[in-house]
Amino acid sequence: MRKSDFYEVYQANLKMLEREINLVKKSIQVTLGRKLWLQENGSDNSKVSSCEEDITAGTQLYTFLICSWLEARLMKMLYESSNAAFTDNEIFLVRNFPTMTIKWKECFSMAVCKSYGFTYISEQNYANNFSNGSISQQNYQNVFSLFVDIDDAITIRNRLAHGQWYKQFNSKNKKLVNYPFLNLYTNVQKLDILRQYYNEIADIISSYVTYKDKANSNFDSGIQNKIVSIREKKKRILNSNFDSYCQPFKRIEHNKMEAFKRK
């Protein structure tokens, strides 16, 4: 297969995954509205509990799909068509790294080295290769720090992919672990912002891969703006109000039930 053929395959896979993500999200929102309507109208606890279980199950599936999206997005980026994009040899190297987190880091490192003329050495931090205090160095360090969040997501993806949908073990499957990621991203609202957050990380790295003129000041300022946007999304996750988020879905359920009564 040609490089363009691989790109089309991974693009199609990514589009299908995004469709699945949206379907699960809508299903959770409908169930949230149903649960609130049942509570407001004095329904028995068994129906409310059933909704809560469905919401928990849907939220775990939504988490899994979003974390899986990281791999699909990476594969699409590997086969981008650009003079600054990855060569066949570079693609081979990236695909043979042992973990998805390392693949993401090395994609970024390769793109940086190609762009700025650094000698590529695997699993290196290139901050000291930039002029000290420069915007390019600051951008590099800020982007490099984001891979911690990607690593956390991939760990959770692996736990869920191994069937640990309700309770999770450590990597050796010997004891239960309380993963901070799952404690933070507890509902569809936060996960939806997280999805936007990951998309902006991918856009930043893709910019390093495909944008030819990195010496242009517009490139550095564009990366800075994206980093600011990512930080704002982190704050939105922490400050999100889930009760307010759910109210529109309750109104939709209310209107649906009122229309049903009138029939």
C-alpha positions as CSV (number, residue, x, y, z in Angstrom):
1,M,0.0,0.0,0.0
2,R,1.1,3.5,-0.7
3,K,1.5,6.1,2.1
4,S,-1.6,7.9,0.9
5,D,-3.6,4.6,1.1
6,F,-2.6,4.1,4.7
7,Y,-3.6,7.7,5.4
8,E,-7.1,7.1,3.9
9,V,-7.5,3.9,6.0
10,Y,-6.5,5.6,9.3
11,Q,-8.6,8.7,8.4
12,A,-11.7,6.4,7.8
13,N,-11.0,4.6,11.1
14,L,-10.7,7.9,13.0
15,K,-14.0,9.1,11.5
16,M,-15.8,6.0,12.5
17,L,-14.4,6.2,16.1
18,E,-15.5,9.8,16.4
19,R,-19.0,8.7,15.2
20,E,-19.0,6.0,17.9
21,I,-17.9,8.6,20.5
22,N,-20.8,10.9,19.6
23,L,-23.3,8.1,19.7
24,V,-22.2,7.0,23.2
25,K,-22.2,10.6,24.4
26,K,-25.8,11.2,23.2
27,S,-27.0,7.9,24.8
28,I,-25.5,9.1,28.2
29,Q,-27.1,12.5,27.9
30,V,-30.5,10.9,27.2
31,T,-30.2,8.6,30.3
32,L,-29.1,11.6,32.4
33,G,-32.3,13.4,31.5
34,R,-34.3,10.3,32.1
35,K,-32.8,9.8,35.6
36,L,-33.4,13.4,36.7
37,W,-37.0,13.3,35.4
38,L,-37.7,10.1,37.3
39,Q,-36.2,11.6,40.5
40,E,-38.3,14.8,40.1
41,N,-41.5,12.9,39.5
42,G,-41.1,10.5,42.5
43,S,-40.4,7.3,40.5
44,D,-39.4,4.2,42.5
45,N,-35.7,3.8,43.3
46,S,-35.2,0.8,41.1
47,K,-35.8,2.8,37.9
48,V,-33.4,5.5,39.1
49,S,-30.8,2.9,40.1
50,S,-31.1,1.3,36.7
51,C,-30.4,4.7,35.0
52,E,-27.4,5.3,37.3
53,E,-26.0,1.9,36.3
54,D,-26.5,2.7,32.6
55,I,-24.8,6.1,33.1
56,T,-21.8,4.5,34.8
57,A,-21.5,1.9,32.1
58,G,-21.8,4.5,29.3
59,T,-19.3,6.8,31.0
60,Q,-16.7,4.0,31.2
61,L,-17.3,3.2,27.5
62,Y,-17.0,6.9,26.6
63,T,-13.7,7.0,28.5
64,F,-12.4,3.9,26.6
65,L,-13.3,5.4,23.2
66,I,-11.7,8.8,24.0
67,C,-8.5,7.1,25.2
68,S,-8.5,4.8,22.1
69,W,-8.9,8.0,19.9
70,L,-5.3,8.9,20.9
71,E,-4.0,5.9,18.9
72,A,-6.2,6.5,15.9
73,R,-5.2,10.1,15.8
74,L,-1.5,9.3,16.0
75,M,-1.7,6.8,13.1
76,K,-3.4,9.4,10.9
77,M,-0.7,11.9,11.8
78,L,2.1,9.5,10.9
79,Y,0.9,9.3,7.3
80,E,0.2,13.0,6.8
81,S,1.1,14.3,3.3
82,S,3.6,17.1,3.6
83,N,7.2,17.8,2.6
84,A,7.9,18.1,6.3
85,A,6.0,14.9,7.3
86,F,7.5,11.6,8.3
87,T,9.5,9.4,6.0
88,D,8.9,5.7,5.6
89,N,12.0,5.0,7.8
90,E,10.7,7.4,10.5
91,I,7.2,5.8,10.4
92,F,8.9,2.3,10.8
93,L,10.8,3.6,13.8
94,V,7.7,5.1,15.5
95,R,5.6,2.0,14.9
96,N,8.2,-0.2,16.6
97,F,8.4,1.7,19.8
98,P,7.0,-0.4,22.7
99,T,4.2,1.8,24.1
100,M,1.7,4.3,22.7
101,T,3.1,7.1,25.0
102,I,6.6,6.6,23.6
103,K,5.2,6.7,20.1
104,W,3.5,10.1,20.8
105,K,6.7,11.5,22.3
106,E,8.9,10.3,19.5
107,C,6.6,11.6,16.8
108,F,7.0,15.0,18.5
109,S,10.7,14.7,18.9
110,M,11.3,13.6,15.3
111,A,9.2,16.5,14.1
112,V,11.1,19.0,16.3
113,C,14.5,17.6,15.1
114,K,13.6,17.7,11.5
115,S,12.3,21.3,11.9
116,Y,15.1,22.8,13.8
117,G,18.1,20.7,12.5
118,F,18.7,18.8,15.7
119,T,20.3,15.3,15.6
120,Y,17.5,12.9,16.5
121,I,18.3,10.4,19.3
122,S,15.4,8.3,20.6
123,E,13.8,9.1,24.0
124,Q,15.7,12.4,24.5
125,N,14.6,15.8,25.8
126,Y,15.7,18.5,23.4
127,A,15.0,21.6,25.5
128,N,18.7,22.5,25.8
129,N,19.1,22.5,22.0
130,F,17.0,25.7,21.8
131,S,18.2,29.2,22.7
132,N,17.7,29.5,26.4
133,G,14.6,31.4,27.3
134,S,13.4,31.6,23.7
135,I,9.7,31.2,22.8
136,S,10.6,28.1,20.8
137,Q,12.1,26.5,23.9
138,Q,9.2,27.5,26.1
139,N,6.7,26.0,23.6
140,Y,8.8,22.8,23.4
141,Q,8.9,22.4,27.2
142,N,5.2,23.1,27.5
143,V,4.2,20.6,24.8
144,F,6.6,18.0,26.2
145,S,4.9,18.2,29.6
146,L,1.5,17.3,28.1
147,F,2.6,13.7,27.5
148,V,2.0,12.9,31.2
149,D,-1.8,13.3,30.5
150,I,-1.5,11.1,27.4
151,D,0.3,8.4,29.4
152,D,-2.5,8.4,32.0
153,A,-5.1,8.0,29.4
154,I,-3.3,5.1,27.7
155,T,-3.0,3.3,31.0
156,I,-6.7,3.5,31.5
157,R,-7.4,2.5,28.0
158,N,-5.3,-0.6,28.6
159,R,-7.0,-1.5,31.8
160,L,-10.5,-1.2,30.2
161,A,-9.4,-3.1,27.1
162,H,-8.5,-6.0,29.4
163,G,-12.0,-6.2,30.7
164,Q,-11.5,-4.2,33.9
165,W,-14.6,-2.1,33.3
166,Y,-15.8,-1.6,36.9
167,K,-12.7,-2.1,39.0
168,Q,-9.1,-2.0,37.8
169,F,-5.9,-3.8,38.7
170,N,-2.3,-2.6,38.5
171,S,-0.2,-3.6,35.5
172,K,0.7,-7.0,37.1
173,N,-3.0,-7.7,37.8
174,K,-2.2,-8.5,41.4
175,K,-4.0,-5.7,43.4
176,L,-6.8,-3.2,42.8
177,V,-5.7,0.3,42.0
178,N,-7.6,3.6,42.5
179,Y,-6.5,5.5,39.3
180,P,-6.6,9.3,39.7
181,F,-7.6,9.6,36.0
182,L,-10.9,7.9,36.7
183,N,-11.5,9.9,39.9
184,L,-11.1,13.1,38.0
185,Y,-13.0,12.3,34.8
186,T,-16.1,11.1,36.4
187,N,-18.8,12.2,34.0
188,V,-19.5,12.9,30.3
189,Q,-19.2,16.7,30.7
190,K,-15.6,16.4,31.9
191,L,-14.8,13.7,29.4
192,D,-16.2,15.9,26.6
193,I,-13.8,18.7,27.6
194,L,-11.0,16.2,27.9
195,R,-11.7,15.1,24.3
196,Q,-11.3,18.7,23.1
197,Y,-8.1,18.9,25.2
198,Y,-6.6,15.8,23.5
199,N,-7.6,17.1,20.1
200,E,-5.7,20.3,20.7
201,I,-2.6,18.4,21.8
202,A,-2.8,16.3,18.5
203,D,-3.2,19.6,16.5
204,I,-0.1,21.0,18.1
205,I,2.0,18.0,17.3
206,S,0.6,17.8,13.8
207,S,1.6,21.5,13.3
208,Y,5.2,20.6,14.2
209,V,4.9,17.7,11.7
210,T,3.4,19.5,8.7
211,Y,4.2,23.3,9.2
212,K,7.3,24.0,7.1
213,D,8.5,27.4,8.2
214,K,9.0,27.0,12.0
215,A,11.2,30.1,12.0
216,N,8.2,32.2,11.2
217,S,7.0,34.1,14.3
218,N,3.4,33.2,13.4
219,F,4.2,29.5,14.1
220,D,5.5,30.2,17.7
221,S,2.6,32.5,18.5
222,G,0.1,30.0,17.1
223,I,1.6,27.2,19.3
224,Q,1.5,29.6,22.3
225,N,-2.2,30.3,21.7
226,K,-3.0,26.5,21.5
227,I,-1.1,25.9,24.8
228,V,-3.2,28.7,26.5
229,S,-6.3,27.1,25.1
230,I,-5.3,23.7,26.5
231,R,-4.7,25.2,30.0
232,E,-8.1,26.9,29.9
233,K,-9.7,23.5,29.2
234,K,-7.9,22.0,32.2
235,K,-9.4,24.8,34.4
236,R,-12.9,24.2,32.8
237,I,-12.7,20.5,33.8
238,L,-11.8,21.4,37.4
239,N,-14.5,24.1,37.6
240,S,-17.3,22.3,35.7
241,N,-20.8,22.3,37.0
242,F,-22.4,18.9,36.2
243,D,-25.8,19.8,37.6
244,S,-26.1,22.8,35.2
245,Y,-24.9,20.6,32.4
246,C,-27.6,18.0,33.0
247,Q,-30.6,20.4,33.1
248,P,-31.2,20.7,29.3
249,F,-31.4,16.9,29.1
250,K,-34.0,16.8,31.9
251,R,-36.1,19.4,30.0
252,I,-35.9,17.3,26.8
253,E,-37.1,14.2,28.8
254,H,-39.9,16.3,30.4
255,N,-41.1,17.6,27.0
256,K,-41.0,14.0,25.6
257,M,-43.1,12.7,28.5
258,E,-45.6,15.5,28.2
259,A,-46.0,14.9,24.5
260,F,-46.5,11.2,25.2
261,K,-49.3,12.0,27.7
262,R,-51.1,14.1,25.2
263,K,-51.4,11.3,22.7
